[in-house]
C-alpha cells in the first residue's frame, strides 16, 4: 500500500481528480474495512483539494450518523430528508449547492461553510452512506466534482463487502 499520495501541483482540479482516483482505487483495493477506507478517502480529498470539510454520513436506521471525516467537528445525526445530506439520501441523487444559505433546510454545522456537494453511495439500490464536501467559498463545486466524486462512490460500492 502506498503510504503517501502523489499530488500534482498547479494543475486543474480535473487533473487532481485524475491523479487521485487511481491512487485511491489501489489504496482501498487491498482493504475491506469500510471505516478504514472512508477515513483514508476523507484524508486524501482534504489533502488533495484543501476542502474546508470532507466526510461521510452512514445510514443507520432512519438517520445518517457521522462517520470518518477531516475538518472541524460536525453534527452527528441527520434525519431522512433533512438538510443537504438527508435530501441526497431521500432523492438518491447528488446535490450540488452553490450557496448553502439558499438551500431550504440546509443544516449549518459551521457558519464558515458556503457551498457544498453531497454524493450518495448505494448497495442493492439503497443509499448506505453519503459523501459530504463543504467549501468556505461560494460556488466551489460543479459538474467536474460531481463526475469524479460519483466515480469515487462507484469504486467504494464495488469494494464493499460488509
Ligand atoms: N450541511 C449538511 C450537514 C453536514 S455538515 O455540512 C458537515 C447538511 O445540510 O446536510
Boltz pocket constraint, residues with backbone or C-beta under 6 A from the ligand:
constraints:
  - pocket:
      binder: B
      contacts: [[A, 53], [A, 74], [A, 75], [A, 78], [A, 82], [A, 83], [A, 84], [A, 85], [A, 86], [A, 105], [A, 106], [A, 107], [A, 108], [A, 109], [A, 110], [A, 113], [A, 116], [A, 132], [A, 134]]
      max_distance: 6.0
